């Protein structure tokens, strides 16, 4: 009876790690306090899996910030700017890399594949010195062993680590990161030797890049890496874990012929084609870790369907070599349904969070071994049937509207230059207009007001007047700073997705369904369980109020449909695009109401994006046909600008962020002016906007005011230079 969990959430059922980290960063608690919280969380997770009957329990999937950063620390690949002097990497160097410090900026952060988790991107080059500098994998293995639990240590595989890295600043963009393989493998060997000495019998290497479209030399790197590790790995069972997508046929071939590897893990939720590959050829005598329980959603598994998939795989891999697993780490789902006291019973019966998924995995493994828990399977079947037939799920009207969409509904009627001319006539903006992205700092006081209103401790009048006062303060600050296009600061919003979800039908909300986004930041994705519609206007009241406070243009502020979709747990009983169109139609109604309320007649549509590989999708961004796009740019070191240097023509307004808001650092006027000049080298003066990377809600006013002051000063400085050049 073999069951396995790829990885588990680290934050804790009530976000214990988040609060411990933030308290430590604020200097309110010690490193020992932080370590105590971490130790308690790890041991409770290991014990929970052990008690649930899981055979292969992962260790080293816990992290104080990010698993890729942990690997960077293990390899001693600390960028020079952190002036690390060697030895074991301590928390201060580790957190400086993650968050920056008073003197140096953080490392770049980007999305982990297509999840909403962000990892810290390694910065490597020909001169990077590697050394074994963090013994975390070994100490966690020993920590679990001391509790009497034998775990499977998890490491990010050497090839994926390099493929997820980027050339450091000053290194040729064409530098081959894979050329560093020979430099990092000796450290992997040291780690493996220590794990072996500590008693480990299994090791899991996560190599998720195998699901990408790799070329021949990238695939060859896998073969040579594992051939090189083979003697170090002898005597161990080695699992290579992949996830998030179908594994291409060539990669499957490479993977299943790697030397020294005994087991392969596949995501069979997002990898239906992988099933065909496995069925047509699976190496004999190897273990198959079958990821049949979805690690990225909150829906209860269809146990009967999973069991029949598993039974068909027994014929391929053999009874004693088939292991039931999750499709990927459970860190991408919520922690425990037990803490949801407010969800109604019907919806709750349709769900399974990480703790419940552990139980599902074990129930499937027992059923395979002939010990099927009939009552558990029957309850699961009943819940699935109730979800299928529930009248709460279907809304005829919404279905009709989405079905009626035609090709022309997906295009704007006029071209962007004509729209920008009309908008400029009305808005009369200066050259290089300044704006911010939308949110302003969410103060303790503001959060208290929202909390008390939700708990009915203050009246609606008191609430509205408090929020009105906050909006007026934000408007006044922006006017004093002389920002051109204003925002209302979003003081009424808890979260950019939840705020809208709460006002749309077809959404349900959890109390503790938190998922880690990056570092200590968590999001609480709404659950889209049914057809989506908008019963009433959502933002018109506040936007109208904000516009009445100023003569400058005020942006209406909406979260876009794709973000609402991707930041929610989405129903899995219809194609994602159908749900997306339903949300888009709801948002469209809101835009129409905002226009009617006079936010702007010749409405300029701004769209904001952050933390992704824009260069890969620039043509799709152009096709979106927004009037102005503001983009995170400063933390990824102006990688974005290279697209325009390479000659991509962009005719709409564009505001590449001029400073990183995810760091407490305050950029100087000179630094921002320098950034604007870099942009003007590749973008026309008449389309460039000046703005921060993202919304400001996570920052303090003591950081925001000086940073925005410098941003406006830098802009005015450049305007003057441009005018005198003319």
C-alpha positions in Angstrom: 0.0 0.0 0.0 2.0 2.9 -1.2 1.1 6.6 -1.0 3.1 9.8 -1.5 2.6 13.5 -1.1 4.8 15.7 -3.4 4.9 18.7 -1.0 2.7 20.4 1.6 1.8 24.1 2.5 4.2 25.8 4.8 2.2 28.7 6.1 0.3 26.7 8.7 -3.5 26.3 9.0 -3.9 29.8 10.5 -0.9 31.4 8.7 1.3 30.9 11.7 4.5 31.2 9.6 3.4 34.5 8.0 2.9 36.1 11.4 6.2 34.7 12.8 8.1 36.0 9.7 6.6 39.5 9.8 7.2 39.8 13.5 10.8 38.7 13.0 11.3 41.2 10.1 9.9 44.0 12.2 12.4 43.2 15.0 9.6 42.2 17.4 10.8 38.7 17.9 14.0 36.7 17.8 15.4 34.1 15.3 14.8 31.5 18.0 11.1 32.5 18.2 10.8 32.1 14.4 12.6 28.8 14.4 10.3 27.5 17.2 7.2 28.3 15.0 8.9 26.6 12.0 9.8 23.5 14.1 6.2 23.1 15.4 4.7 23.5 11.9 7.1 20.9 10.4 6.5 18.3 13.0 2.8 18.7 12.9 2.8 18.2 9.1 5.0 15.1 9.3 2.9 13.6 12.1 -0.3 14.4 10.3 0.9 12.5 7.1 2.3 9.7 9.2 -1.0 9.2 11.1 -2.9 9.3 7.8 -0.9 6.3 6.6 1.2 8.0 4.0 4.3 6.0 3.2 6.5 8.5 1.3 6.4 11.7 3.3 8.4 14.7 1.9 10.9 16.7 4.0 12.7 19.9 2.9 9.5 21.2 1.3 9.2 23.7 4.2 10.8 27.1 3.6 11.2 30.4 5.3 10.6 32.1 1.9 11.0 30.0 -1.2 12.3 26.6 -2.2 14.4 27.9 -5.2 16.0 30.4 -2.8 16.7 27.5 -0.5 18.6 25.8 -3.3 20.5 29.0 -4.1 21.5 29.0 -0.4 22.4 25.3 -0.5 24.7 26.0 -3.5 26.2 29.2 -2.0 25.2 31.1 -5.1 24.8 34.4 -3.3 25.1 37.5 -5.6 28.1 39.7 -4.7 26.0 42.7 -3.7 25.0 40.9 -0.5 28.6 40.8 0.6 28.3 37.3 2.1 31.6 36.1 3.4 31.1 32.4 3.3 30.2 29.7 5.9 26.7 28.6 6.6 24.2 31.1 5.1 22.3 32.8 8.0 18.8 34.3 8.0 20.1 37.9 7.4 21.8 37.0 4.1 18.9 34.8 3.2 16.2 37.4 3.8 18.4 40.1 2.1 18.3 38.1 -1.1 14.6 37.6 -0.8 13.6 41.1 0.2 16.5 43.5 -0.3 17.8 45.6 2.6 18.6 49.3 3.2 21.5 49.3 0.8 20.8 46.7 -1.9 17.8 45.6 -3.9 16.2 42.1 -3.7 16.7 39.4 -6.3 14.1 39.2 -9.0 10.9 37.3 -8.3 8.8 35.6 -10.9 5.9 33.2 -11.2 6.5 29.5 -10.6 5.3 28.1 -13.9 1.6 29.0 -14.3 0.8 29.0 -10.6 0.3 32.1 -8.4 3.3 31.3 -6.4 6.5 33.3 -7.0 10.0 32.1 -6.7 13.3 34.0 -6.3 15.2 33.8 -9.5 18.9 32.7 -9.2 21.4 35.1 -10.7 24.3 33.2 -12.2 27.3 33.7 -14.4 30.7 32.3 -15.4 32.2 33.8 -12.2 29.6 32.5 -9.7 31.4 30.6 -7.0 29.5 27.6 -5.6 29.9 26.1 -2.2 27.8 23.9 0.1 26.4 26.7 2.2 23.1 25.5 3.6 22.6 22.1 5.3 18.8 22.6 5.5 17.9 19.4 3.5 19.9 17.2 5.8 18.9 18.9 9.1 15.2 18.7 8.2 15.6 15.0 7.4 17.2 14.4 10.8 14.6 16.6 12.5 11.8 14.3 11.1 13.8 11.2 11.9 14.1 12.3 15.6 10.3 12.2 15.7 10.4 8.6 14.4 9.4 9.6 10.9 11.4 8.5 7.9 11.0 11.0 5.1 11.9 11.5 1.5 14.1 14.6 1.3 13.1 16.8 -1.7 15.6 18.8 -3.7 15.1 20.9 -6.7 16.9 19.0 -9.4 20.1 20.5 -10.8 18.9 20.9 -14.4 15.6 22.6 -13.5 17.5 24.9 -11.1 19.8 26.1 -13.9 16.9 26.4 -16.4 15.0 28.5 -14.0 17.9 30.8 -13.4 18.9 34.0 -15.2 22.3 35.5 -16.2 23.3 37.9 -13.5 23.6 41.6 -14.2 26.6 42.3 -16.5 26.6 38.7 -17.8 26.0 38.3 -21.5 22.3 37.4 -22.1 23.5 34.6 -24.3 25.5 33.0 -21.5 24.6 29.3 -21.2 23.4 28.6 -17.7 23.7 24.9 -18.3 27.4 25.3 -18.7 27.4 25.6 -14.9 26.2 22.0 -14.4 29.7 20.7 -13.7 30.1 23.3 -11.0 26.9 22.5 -9.0 26.9 18.7 -9.3 29.7 18.3 -6.7 27.5 20.1 -4.2 24.5 17.9 -5.0 26.8 14.9 -4.4 27.8 16.3 -1.0 24.2 16.7 0.0 23.3 13.2 -1.2 26.2 11.7 0.7 25.1 13.4 3.9 21.5 12.3 3.4 22.7 8.8 2.8 24.8 8.9 6.0 21.8 10.2 7.9 19.8 7.1 6.9 17.7 8.3 3.9 16.6 5.5 1.6 14.7 7.7 -0.9 15.5 11.1 -2.5 13.1 13.1 -4.6 14.4 15.5 -7.2 11.8 17.9 -8.5 12.5 18.5 -12.2 9.4 20.3 -13.4 11.1 21.9 -16.4 10.8 18.5 -18.1 7.2 19.5 -18.9 8.4 22.5 -21.0 9.3 22.3 -24.6 13.0 21.6 -24.3 15.5 21.4 -27.1 18.0 18.6 -27.6 20.9 20.2 -25.7 18.6 20.9 -22.7 17.4 17.3 -22.7 21.1 16.1 -23.0 21.8 18.1 -19.8 19.4 15.8 -17.9 21.1 12.7 -19.2 24.6 13.9 -18.4 23.6 15.3 -14.9 22.1 12.0 -13.7 24.9 10.0 -15.3 27.3 12.1 -13.3 25.2 11.7 -10.1 24.7 7.9 -10.6 27.5 6.6 -8.3 26.6 9.1 -5.6 23.0 7.9 -5.7 23.8 4.2 -5.7 22.1 2.4 -2.9 19.3 5.0 -2.8 15.9 5.0 -4.4 15.7 8.1 -6.6 12.3 9.7 -7.6 12.2 12.3 -10.4 9.1 14.3 -9.9 7.5 16.4 -12.7 4.3 18.4 -12.6 1.9 21.1 -14.0 1.5 19.8 -17.6 1.8 16.9 -20.1 5.4 15.8 -20.4 6.4 15.9 -24.1 7.2 12.6 -25.7 10.9 13.4 -26.2 11.3 14.5 -22.6 9.5 11.3 -21.4 12.0 9.3 -23.4 14.9 11.1 -21.8 13.4 10.9 -18.3 12.6 7.2 -18.4 16.1 6.4 -19.5 18.1 8.4 -16.9 20.7 6.4 -15.1 20.5 5.8 -11.4 16.8 6.7 -11.3 14.2 4.3 -9.8 11.0 6.2 -9.9 9.1 8.8 -11.9 6.3 11.1 -10.8 3.7 12.5 -13.2 0.9 15.0 -12.9 -2.0 13.0 -14.3 -4.5 15.9 -13.7 -2.9 18.3 -16.2 -1.2 15.5 -18.0 -3.8 13.4 -19.8 -1.4 12.8 -22.7 1.2 11.6 -20.3 -1.1 8.8 -19.4 -1.0 7.6 -23.1 2.9 7.7 -23.0 2.9 5.7 -19.8 0.5 3.1 -21.2 2.4 2.7 -24.4 5.8 2.3 -22.7 6.9 2.2 -19.1 10.3 0.9 -18.1 10.0 -2.4 -16.3 11.1 -2.7 -12.7 10.6 1.1 -12.1 8.2 2.8 -9.7 5.4 4.9 -11.1 4.2 7.7 -8.8 0.8 8.5 -10.2 -0.4 12.1 -9.5 -4.1 11.5 -9.5 -5.2 13.8 -6.7 -5.3 17.5 -7.8 -2.7 19.6 -5.9 -3.9 22.8 -7.4 -7.6 22.9 -6.7 -10.0 22.5 -3.8 -12.5 20.1 -5.3 -13.0 16.7 -3.7 -11.4 14.1 -5.9 -13.6 11.8 -8.0 -12.4 8.7 -6.2 -14.1 6.2 -8.4 -12.6 7.7 -11.5 -9.1 8.0 -9.9 -9.3 4.4 -8.8 -10.1 3.1 -12.2 -7.2 5.1 -13.7 -4.9 3.6 -11.0 -6.2 0.1 -11.7 -5.4 0.5 -15.4 -1.9 1.6 -14.4 -1.3 -1.4 -12.2 -1.2 -3.5 -15.4 1.6 -1.2 -16.7 3.8 -0.7 -13.7 3.0 -3.8 -11.6 1.1 -3.8 -8.3 4.1 -3.4 -6.1 5.6 -0.5 -8.2 2.5 1.8 -8.4 2.4 4.6 -5.9 -0.6 6.9 -5.4 0.4 10.5 -5.3 -0.7 14.1 -5.7 -0.4 15.9 -9.1 2.0 18.4 -7.6 2.9 19.9 -4.2 -0.2 20.7 -2.1 1.3 24.2 -1.4 -0.9 25.5 -4.2 -4.1 24.7 -2.3 -5.6 25.7 1.0 -4.5 24.0 4.2 -7.5 22.4 6.0 -11.2 22.4 5.6 -11.7 21.8 9.3 -11.1 25.5 9.9 -14.0 26.5 7.6 -17.0 27.1 9.9 -18.8 29.6 7.8 -19.1 27.6 4.5 -22.5 26.0 4.1 -22.6 22.2 4.3 -23.5 21.7 0.6 -20.5 23.5 -0.8 -18.3 22.2 1.9 -19.2 18.6 0.9 -17.8 19.3 -2.6 -14.3 20.4 -1.3 -11.0 18.9 -0.2 -8.1 21.1 1.1 -4.5 19.8 1.6 -5.3 17.9 4.8 -8.3 16.2 3.1 -6.2 15.4 0.0 -3.7 13.5 2.1 -6.6 11.4 3.3 -7.9 10.9 -0.3 -4.5 9.7 -1.4 -4.3 7.2 1.3 -7.9 6.0 0.8 -7.0 5.3 -2.9 -3.9 3.5 -1.9 -5.9 1.3 0.5 -8.6 0.6 -2.1 -5.9 -0.5 -4.6 -4.6 -2.9 -2.0 -8.0 -4.4 -1.6 -9.0 -2.5 1.6 -11.5 -0.1 0.1 -13.4 2.0 2.7 -16.9 1.6 1.1 -18.5 4.3 3.3 -15.8 6.9 2.4 -16.2 6.1 -1.3 -20.0 6.3 -1.1 -20.0 9.7 0.7 -17.6 10.9 -2.0 -19.9 9.7 -4.8 -22.9 11.4 -3.1 -21.1 14.7 -2.8 -20.1 14.6 -6.5 -23.7 13.8 -7.5 -25.0 16.7 -5.4 -22.6 19.1 -7.1 -23.7 18.0 -10.6 -27.4 18.5 -9.9 -27.3 21.6 -7.6 -29.5 24.4 -9.0 -26.9 26.9 -7.4 -24.5 25.9 -10.1 -26.4 26.8 -13.3 -27.8 30.2 -14.4 -29.6 30.0 -17.8 -29.3 33.7 -18.6 -25.6 33.7 -18.1 -25.2 30.6 -20.2 -27.2 32.2 -23.0 -25.2 35.5 -22.9 -21.8 33.7 -23.1 -23.0 31.5 -25.9 -24.2 34.5 -27.9 -20.7 36.1 -28.1 -19.5 36.7 -31.6 -16.0 37.3 -33.1 -16.6 41.1 -33.3 -17.4 41.2 -29.5 -13.7 40.3 -28.9 -12.4 43.4 -30.8 -12.6 47.1 -30.2 -14.4 49.2 -32.9 -11.7 51.9 -33.4 -8.0 51.8 -33.6 -5.8 52.9 -30.7 -4.3 56.0 -32.3 -7.7 57.4 -33.0 -8.8 56.6 -29.4 -5.7 58.2 -27.9 -6.3 61.4 -29.9 -9.9 61.7 -28.7 -8.8 60.9 -25.1 -6.0 63.5 -25.1 -8.4 66.2 -26.4 -10.5 65.5 -23.3 -7.9 64.8 -20.7 -5.2 67.3 -21.9 -2.4 65.4 -20.1 1.2 66.7 -20.1 4.0 64.8 -21.8 5.1 61.8 -19.6 1.9 61.7 -17.5 2.3 60.4 -14.0 0.0 58.0 -12.3 0.0 55.2 -9.7 -1.5 51.7 -10.2 -4.5 51.9 -7.9 -4.0 51.0 -4.2 -2.6 53.2 -1.5 -1.2 52.0 1.9 -3.7 49.9 3.9 -3.1 51.3 7.4 -3.9 49.4 10.6 -6.7 51.9 11.2 -8.2 51.3 7.8 -8.2 47.5 8.3 -9.8 48.0 11.7 -12.7 50.0 10.1 -13.3 47.3 7.5 -13.2 44.6 10.1 -15.6 46.4 12.5 -18.0 47.1 9.7 -17.9 43.4 8.6 -18.6 42.4 12.3 -21.4 45.0 12.4 -19.7 46.9 15.2 -20.0 50.2 13.3 -23.0 51.4 11.2 -23.0 51.8 7.5 -22.9 55.6 7.9 -19.8 55.4 10.1 -18.2 53.1 7.6 -18.9 55.2 4.6 -17.7 58.3 6.3 -14.5 56.7 7.4 -13.8 55.4 3.8 -14.8 58.8 2.3 -12.3 60.5 4.6 -9.6 58.1 3.5 -10.3 58.6 -0.2 -10.2 62.4 0.4 -6.9 62.0 2.1 -5.5 59.9 -0.8 -6.8 62.4 -3.4 -5.3 65.3 -1.5 -1.9 63.6 -1.2 -1.9 62.9 -5.0 -2.8 66.5 -5.7 -0.1 67.8 -3.4 2.4 65.5 -5.1 1.1 66.9 -8.5 0.3 63.4 -9.9 -1.6 63.8 -13.2 -4.1 60.9 -13.3 -5.4 60.0 -9.8 -6.7 56.8 -8.1 -9.0 56.6 -5.1 -6.6 54.3 -3.3 -9.0 51.3 -2.9 -9.5 51.7 0.9 -12.8 49.8 0.7 -11.1 46.7 -0.7 -9.6 43.8 1.3 -8.2 42.0 -1.7 -8.3 42.8 -5.4 -10.1 39.6 -6.3 -12.1 38.9 -3.2 -13.7 42.3 -3.3 -15.3 41.6 -6.7 -16.0 38.0 -6.0 -18.1 38.9 -2.9 -20.3 41.0 -5.2 -20.6 38.5 -8.0 -22.9 35.4 -7.9 -21.4 31.9 -8.4 -18.6 32.7 -5.8 -18.0 31.2 -2.3 -15.5 32.4 0.3 -13.4 30.7 2.9 -12.3 32.0 6.3 -8.8 30.4 6.2 -8.3 29.2 2.7 -5.0 30.9 2.4 -2.4 30.0 -0.2 1.2 31.3 -0.2 1.9 33.8 -3.0 5.5 34.8 -2.1 7.5 35.0 1.2 5.0 35.8 3.9 2.3 37.0 1.5 -0.8 34.8 1.2 -3.9 35.1 -0.9 -7.3 33.7 -0.1 -8.7 32.6 -3.5 -12.5 32.7 -3.8 -14.1 29.5 -5.0 -16.0 29.8 -8.3 -18.6 27.0 -8.1 -21.3 28.2 -10.4 -22.2 30.5 -13.3 -21.0 34.1 -12.7 -23.2 37.2 -12.9 -23.2 40.7 -11.5 -26.5 41.5 -9.6 -25.6 45.1 -8.8 -22.9 47.8 -9.5 -19.8 47.0 -7.5 -17.5 50.1 -7.6 -19.6 52.9 -9.0 -20.5 54.5 -5.6 -16.9 54.9 -4.5 -15.5 55.9 -8.0 -18.2 58.6 -8.4 -17.4 59.9 -4.9 -13.7 60.0 -5.6 -14.2 61.8 -9.0 -16.3 64.5 -7.3 -13.4 65.4 -5.0 -11.0 66.5 -7.8 -10.9 68.1 -11.2 -8.1 65.8 -12.3 -8.9 62.6 -14.1 -9.8 59.8 -11.7 -9.3 56.1 -12.7 -12.1 53.7 -12.2 -10.5 50.6 -10.7 -11.5 47.1 -11.7 -9.8 43.7 -11.4 -9.7 42.1 -14.9 -11.5 38.9 -15.7 -8.4 36.8 -16.4 -6.9 37.8 -13.0 -10.2 37.0 -11.2 -10.2 33.6 -13.0 -6.5 32.8 -12.3 -6.6 34.0 -8.7 -9.6 31.9 -7.8 -10.2 28.2 -7.4 -12.0 27.6 -10.6 -14.8 25.1 -11.2 -13.6 22.0 -13.0 -16.9 21.0 -14.6 -16.7 23.3 -17.6 -13.8 24.7 -19.8 -11.9 27.6 -18.1 -12.6 30.0 -21.0 -16.3 29.7 -20.5 -16.0 30.8 -16.9 -13.6 33.6 -18.0 -16.1 34.9 -20.6 -18.9 34.9 -17.9 -16.7 37.1 -15.7 -15.8 39.3 -18.6 -19.4 40.0 -19.3 -20.0 40.9 -15.6 -17.1 43.3 -15.7 -18.3 44.8 -19.0 -21.6 45.8 -17.3 -19.6 47.5 -14.6 -17.5 49.5 -17.1 -20.8 50.6 -18.8 -22.1 51.8 -15.4 -18.9 53.6 -14.6 -19.1 55.4 -17.9 -22.7 56.3 -17.3 -21.7 57.7 -13.9 -19.3 60.0 -15.7 -15.9 58.7 -14.7 -14.8 59.5 -18.2 -16.7 59.8 -21.4 -14.0 59.1 -23.9 -12.9 56.3 -21.6 -9.2 55.5 -21.5 -8.8 51.8 -20.7 -5.6 51.2 -18.7 -4.5 47.7 -17.9 -1.8 46.7 -15.4 0.4 43.5 -15.3 3.2 42.4 -13.1 5.7 39.6 -12.6 5.6 37.6 -15.8 7.7 37.0 -18.9 6.2 39.7 -21.0 8.7 39.2 -23.8 7.1 35.8 -24.5 3.6 37.3 -24.7 4.2 40.8 -26.1 2.1 40.1 -29.2 -0.8 38.9 -27.1 -0.5 42.1 -25.0 -0.6 44.2 -28.2 -3.7 42.2 -29.3 -5.5 43.1 -26.0 -5.7 46.6 -27.5 -5.8 48.6 -24.2 -5.2 52.3 -24.4 -2.5 52.4 -21.8 -0.6 49.5 -20.2 1.4 49.8 -17.0 3.9 47.0 -16.3 6.2 45.8 -13.6 9.6 46.5 -14.9 12.1 47.7 -12.3 12.6 44.5 -10.4 13.2 42.4 -13.5 15.9 44.8 -14.4 14.2 46.4 -17.4 14.2 43.0 -19.2 10.9 44.4 -20.7 12.7 47.2 -22.5 14.8 44.7 -24.6 11.6 43.8 -26.5 11.3 47.3 -27.8 15.0 47.5 -28.4 14.6 44.5 -30.6 12.1 46.4 -32.7 8.7 45.4 -31.5 6.4 48.4 -32.4 4.0 49.5 -29.7 1.6 52.3 -30.5 -0.5 52.5 -27.3 0.4 54.3 -24.0 2.9 52.4 -21.9 4.2 52.8 -18.3 7.0 50.5 -17.4 7.3 50.7 -13.6 10.1 53.1 -12.5 10.5 51.6 -9.0 9.9 48.4 -7.1 7.1 48.7 -4.6 7.8 45.2 -3.1 10.8 46.6 -1.3 10.9 49.2 1.5 13.8 51.0 -0.4 13.1 54.6 -1.4 14.6 55.3 -4.9 16.3 58.6 -5.5 15.1 61.2 -8.1 18.3 60.5 -10.1 17.7 56.8 -10.1 14.2 57.2 -11.4 15.2 59.9 -14.0 17.9 57.4 -15.2 15.2 54.8 -15.6 12.9 57.1 -17.5 15.8 58.0 -19.9 16.4 54.3 -20.5 12.8 54.0 -21.5 12.9 57.1 -23.8 15.8 55.5 -25.6 13.4 52.8 -26.9 9.9 54.3 -26.6 8.3 57.4 -28.1 7.9 60.4 -25.7 4.2 60.7 -26.5 3.3 57.2 -25.4 5.4 56.9 -22.2 3.7 57.1 -18.8 5.5 57.2 -15.5 4.3 55.1 -12.6 5.5 52.6 -9.9 5.7 48.9 -10.6 2.5 47.9 -8.8 -0.1 49.1 -6.3 1.1 50.6 -3.0 -1.2 48.8 -0.5 1.6 46.8 1.2 3.8 49.8 1.8 3.8 52.4 4.6 3.0 56.1 4.0 6.5 57.0 5.2 7.8 55.0 2.2 5.2 56.0 -0.3 5.3 59.8 0.0 9.1 60.2 -0.5 9.1 57.6 -3.3 6.3 59.3 -5.2 7.8 62.8 -4.5 11.0 61.6 -6.2 9.0 60.0 -9.1 7.2 63.3 -9.8 10.4 65.3 -9.5 12.3 63.0 -11.8 9.4 63.3 -14.4 9.4 67.1 -14.2 13.2 67.1 -14.6 13.0 65.1 -17.8 10.1 67.2 -19.1 12.3 70.3 -18.7 15.1 68.6 -20.5 12.8 67.5 -23.3 11.4 71.0 -23.6 14.8 72.6 -23.8 16.0 70.0 -26.3 13.1 71.0 -28.5 
